């Protein structure tokens, strides 16, 4: 318990967010072409250097369905590497639009700490409410990324934004 008190708050927060993100991954189904090899790692890019380093350390040895999770911290100064998960930290909010555009149409679970007023949104948006991690899900973004989200995940969300209906009506 004394060790927890000596860890800076920002580091503890990103350790919790790392655990949360890896838990969310368990409720997501990627299309087969996005995860072709059973041995290949699931790659997570964390945009925002401070948070990325903490998330990488926190997920050392973590797995998704038996595959290792490889975490790549990025600072937004170079093109994003190919990935299965893109976690955009609040530190990288100014790079959010470009990052979301870079993975548009690809099977990438996008998770952001910053709500986007843009047309292009993250699949999952995190929020801290009363010291707890809460999240919203955008089904239109999930559909655009060809991701299937478990009903169990949706039941835990604070808010689920429905996907637009084709043609705008019945």
C-alpha positions as CSV (number, residue, x, y, z in Angstrom):
1,X,0.0,0.0,0.0
2,X,2.9,2.4,0.7
3,X,4.3,1.7,-2.7
4,X,1.0,2.8,-4.3
5,X,1.3,6.1,-2.5
6,X,4.8,6.8,-3.8
7,X,3.8,6.2,-7.5
8,X,2.9,9.6,-9.1
9,X,-0.8,10.0,-9.8
10,X,-0.3,10.3,-13.6
11,X,1.6,6.9,-13.7
12,X,-1.1,5.2,-11.6
13,X,-3.8,6.6,-13.9
14,X,-2.1,5.3,-17.0
15,X,-1.5,1.9,-15.4
16,X,-5.2,1.7,-14.8
17,X,-6.0,2.8,-18.3
18,X,-3.6,0.2,-19.7
19,X,-5.5,-2.5,-17.8
20,X,-8.8,-1.1,-18.9
21,X,-7.7,-1.0,-22.6
22,X,-6.5,-4.6,-22.5
23,X,-9.8,-5.6,-20.9
24,X,-11.8,-3.8,-23.6
25,X,-9.8,-5.8,-26.2
26,X,-11.3,-9.0,-24.9
27,X,-14.7,-7.8,-25.9
28,X,-13.8,-6.9,-29.5
29,X,-13.7,-9.2,-32.5
30,X,-11.5,-8.2,-35.4
31,X,-12.1,-9.5,-38.9
32,X,-9.9,-12.5,-39.8
33,X,-7.7,-10.7,-42.3
34,X,-6.7,-8.2,-39.5
35,X,-5.3,-11.0,-37.3
36,X,-4.0,-13.6,-39.8
37,X,-1.4,-15.4,-37.7
38,X,-2.0,-17.1,-34.4
39,X,1.5,-16.3,-33.3
40,X,1.5,-12.7,-34.4
41,X,1.3,-10.1,-31.6
42,X,-1.6,-7.7,-31.2
43,X,0.0,-4.3,-31.8
44,X,-1.1,-1.3,-29.8
45,X,0.1,2.2,-30.6
46,X,-0.1,4.7,-27.8
47,X,0.0,8.2,-29.1
48,X,1.4,10.4,-26.4
49,X,4.9,9.7,-25.2
50,X,4.4,9.9,-21.4
51,X,1.3,7.8,-21.3
52,X,2.7,5.4,-24.0
53,X,5.8,4.6,-21.9
54,X,3.7,3.8,-18.8
55,X,1.2,1.7,-20.9
56,X,4.0,-0.2,-22.5
57,X,5.5,-1.0,-19.1
58,X,2.1,-1.9,-17.6
59,X,1.3,-4.3,-20.4
60,X,4.6,-6.2,-20.5
61,X,3.7,-9.8,-20.7
62,X,0.0,-9.1,-21.4
63,X,-1.9,-11.2,-23.9
64,X,-5.0,-11.2,-26.0
65,X,-6.5,-14.6,-26.8
66,X,-3.0,-16.1,-26.3
67,X,-1.2,-13.6,-28.4
68,X,1.3,-11.2,-26.9
69,X,0.3,-7.5,-26.8
70,X,3.1,-5.4,-28.3
71,X,2.9,-1.7,-27.3
72,X,4.6,1.0,-29.4
73,X,4.7,4.5,-27.8
74,X,4.4,7.2,-30.4
75,X,4.7,11.0,-30.2
76,X,2.9,11.9,-33.5
77,X,6.0,13.2,-35.2
78,X,6.3,10.2,-37.5
79,X,3.6,8.2,-39.4
80,X,1.8,5.7,-37.2
81,X,2.9,2.1,-37.6
82,X,0.4,-0.5,-38.5
83,X,-1.6,-1.6,-35.4
84,X,-4.7,-3.3,-34.1
85,X,-5.3,-0.8,-31.3
86,X,-4.7,3.0,-31.3
87,X,-4.9,4.6,-27.9
88,X,-4.8,8.4,-28.1
89,X,-3.9,10.0,-24.8
90,X,-5.0,13.5,-23.7
91,X,-1.4,14.6,-24.2
92,X,-1.8,13.9,-27.9
93,X,-5.2,15.5,-28.3
94,X,-3.9,17.9,-31.0
95,X,-2.8,15.0,-33.1
96,X,-6.1,13.1,-32.7
97,X,-7.7,14.1,-36.0
98,X,-4.7,13.2,-38.1
99,X,-4.3,9.9,-36.2
100,X,-8.0,8.9,-36.6
101,X,-7.8,9.8,-40.3
102,X,-4.6,7.7,-40.7
103,X,-6.4,4.6,-39.6
104,X,-9.8,5.3,-41.2
105,X,-11.2,2.3,-42.9
106,X,-8.7,-0.1,-41.3
107,X,-9.6,-2.7,-38.6
108,X,-8.2,-0.7,-35.7
109,X,-9.8,-0.3,-32.3
110,X,-9.5,3.4,-31.6
111,X,-9.6,4.6,-28.0
112,X,-9.3,8.2,-27.0
113,X,-9.2,10.2,-23.8
114,X,-10.6,13.3,-25.6
115,X,-14.1,13.5,-27.0
116,X,-14.0,14.6,-30.6
117,X,-16.5,17.0,-32.1
118,X,-15.4,15.9,-35.5
119,X,-17.3,13.6,-37.9
120,X,-14.5,11.1,-37.5
121,X,-14.6,9.6,-34.0
122,X,-12.8,7.0,-31.8
123,X,-14.7,3.7,-31.2
124,X,-14.2,4.2,-27.5
125,X,-13.8,7.5,-25.6
126,X,-12.6,7.3,-22.0
127,X,-13.7,9.7,-19.2
128,X,-12.8,9.9,-15.6
129,X,-16.0,10.3,-13.5
130,X,-15.8,10.4,-9.7
131,X,-12.3,8.9,-9.9
132,X,-13.5,6.0,-12.0
133,X,-12.9,5.2,-15.7
134,X,-16.1,5.4,-17.7
135,X,-16.4,5.1,-21.4
136,X,-18.6,5.8,-24.4
137,X,-18.9,3.7,-27.5
138,X,-19.5,4.9,-31.0
139,X,-21.1,2.1,-33.1
140,X,-20.7,4.0,-36.3
141,X,-16.9,4.2,-35.7
142,X,-16.9,0.5,-34.8
143,X,-18.7,-0.4,-38.0
144,X,-16.4,1.8,-40.1
145,X,-13.4,-0.1,-38.6
146,X,-15.1,-3.5,-39.3
147,X,-15.1,-4.3,-35.5
148,X,-17.7,-6.4,-33.7
149,X,-18.2,-5.3,-30.1
150,X,-19.6,-7.7,-27.5
151,X,-23.0,-6.9,-26.0
152,X,-21.3,-7.3,-22.6
153,X,-19.0,-4.4,-23.4
154,X,-21.9,-2.2,-24.6
155,X,-23.8,-2.9,-21.4
156,X,-21.0,-1.5,-19.4
157,X,-20.7,1.7,-21.4
158,X,-21.8,5.0,-20.0
159,X,-23.3,5.9,-23.4
160,X,-23.6,4.0,-26.7
161,X,-24.0,6.1,-29.9
162,X,-25.9,4.1,-32.5
163,X,-24.5,3.7,-36.0
164,X,-26.3,5.8,-38.6
165,X,-28.9,3.8,-40.5
166,X,-28.2,3.4,-44.3
167,X,-30.4,5.7,-46.3
168,X,-31.3,7.6,-43.1
169,X,-34.6,5.8,-42.5
170,X,-36.6,2.6,-42.6
